[in-house]
């Protein structure tokens, strides 16, 4: 499987995470442009031209994998029931993952402001 590993440190906020995913996408794009074979991590078929990135998170893992997929192999805004149906890992679109990171970051910022106001 073709993938680039990113760590939780890369995902401290939406901006650093977006940069890490963009870097992985550039690597996949360069491989396609140079004529090297790139395979979809979901269906295992050859990607011919267009692709998008998906993020795979294994349960209880501190690393995330960014991998290329066909445009139709992963959806944006997938229902949570569908997202959690695999017992080993979660695959989600890079856009959904960035939204999730942004949401978590916003909650952390909100908690920090509440704590600062109490002191």
C-alpha positions as CSV (number, residue, x, y, z in Angstrom):
1,X,0.0,0.0,0.0
2,X,1.3,3.4,-1.0
3,X,1.2,5.7,2.1
4,X,2.9,8.5,3.9
5,X,3.0,8.5,7.6
6,X,2.2,11.6,9.6
7,X,2.4,11.9,13.4
8,X,0.1,13.4,15.9
9,X,2.7,16.2,16.2
10,X,2.0,17.0,12.5
11,X,-1.6,17.4,13.4
12,X,-1.4,20.0,16.3
13,X,-3.8,22.2,14.4
14,X,-5.5,22.4,11.0
15,X,-2.7,24.4,9.4
16,X,0.2,22.0,10.2
17,X,-2.0,19.0,9.4
18,X,-3.0,20.5,6.1
19,X,0.7,21.1,5.3
20,X,1.6,17.5,6.1
21,X,-1.3,16.2,3.9
22,X,-0.3,18.6,1.0
23,X,3.2,17.3,1.2
24,X,2.0,13.7,0.9
25,X,-0.2,14.6,-2.0
26,X,2.7,16.3,-3.8
27,X,4.7,13.1,-3.4
28,X,1.9,11.0,-4.9
29,X,1.3,13.5,-7.7
30,X,5.0,13.4,-8.6
31,X,5.0,9.6,-8.7
32,X,2.0,9.7,-11.1
33,X,3.6,12.4,-13.3
34,X,6.9,10.4,-13.6
35,X,4.9,7.3,-14.8
36,X,5.4,5.2,-11.7
37,X,2.5,3.0,-10.6
38,X,0.4,4.3,-7.7
39,X,-2.4,2.1,-6.3
40,X,-5.6,3.0,-4.5
41,X,-5.3,2.1,-0.8
42,X,-9.0,1.2,-0.7
43,X,-9.7,-0.9,-3.8
44,X,-6.1,-1.8,-4.7
45,X,-6.6,-0.8,-8.4
46,X,-4.1,1.3,-10.3
47,X,-4.7,5.1,-10.2
48,X,-4.4,6.4,-13.8
49,X,-4.8,10.1,-13.5
50,X,-6.8,11.9,-10.8
51,X,-6.7,11.0,-7.2
52,X,-7.5,12.4,-3.8
53,X,-6.0,11.7,-0.4
54,X,-7.6,9.7,2.4
55,X,-6.4,9.5,6.0
56,X,-6.3,6.1,7.7
57,X,-6.1,5.9,11.4
58,X,-5.6,2.6,13.2
59,X,-7.3,2.4,16.6
60,X,-4.9,3.0,19.5
61,X,-2.2,4.3,17.2
62,X,-0.3,7.5,17.4
63,X,0.4,7.7,13.7
64,X,-1.8,8.4,10.7
65,X,-1.4,7.3,7.2
66,X,-2.1,9.5,4.2
67,X,-2.7,7.4,1.1
68,X,-3.9,8.0,-2.5
69,X,-7.4,6.8,-3.5
70,X,-9.6,7.1,-6.5
71,X,-11.9,10.1,-6.5
72,X,-15.0,7.8,-5.8
73,X,-13.4,5.4,-3.3
74,X,-13.8,7.7,-0.3
75,X,-16.6,10.2,0.4
76,X,-16.7,13.5,2.1
77,X,-19.1,13.9,5.1
78,X,-19.5,10.2,5.6
79,X,-22.0,9.2,8.3
80,X,-20.3,8.2,11.6
81,X,-21.9,4.7,11.5
82,X,-20.2,4.1,8.2
83,X,-17.0,5.6,9.4
84,X,-16.7,3.3,12.4
85,X,-17.8,0.0,10.8
86,X,-14.3,-1.3,10.3
87,X,-13.0,-2.8,13.6
88,X,-9.3,-2.2,12.8
89,X,-9.1,1.3,11.3
90,X,-10.9,4.4,10.1
91,X,-10.6,5.7,6.5
92,X,-11.8,9.2,5.9
93,X,-11.3,11.9,3.3
94,X,-8.5,14.3,4.0
95,X,-11.2,17.1,4.0
96,X,-13.2,15.4,6.8
97,X,-10.0,14.7,8.7
98,X,-9.0,18.4,8.5
99,X,-12.5,19.4,9.7
100,X,-12.1,17.0,12.7
101,X,-8.7,18.5,13.6
102,X,-10.1,22.0,13.3
103,X,-13.0,21.0,15.6
104,X,-10.7,19.5,18.2
105,X,-8.3,22.5,18.0
106,X,-11.3,24.9,18.5
107,X,-12.4,23.0,21.6
108,X,-8.9,23.2,23.0
109,X,-8.7,26.9,22.3
110,X,-12.1,27.4,23.9
111,X,-11.0,25.5,27.1
112,X,-7.8,27.5,27.3
113,X,-9.8,30.8,27.1
114,X,-12.1,29.6,29.8
115,X,-9.2,28.7,32.1
116,X,-7.4,32.0,31.4
117,X,-10.6,33.9,32.3
118,X,-10.9,32.1,35.6
119,X,-7.5,33.2,36.8
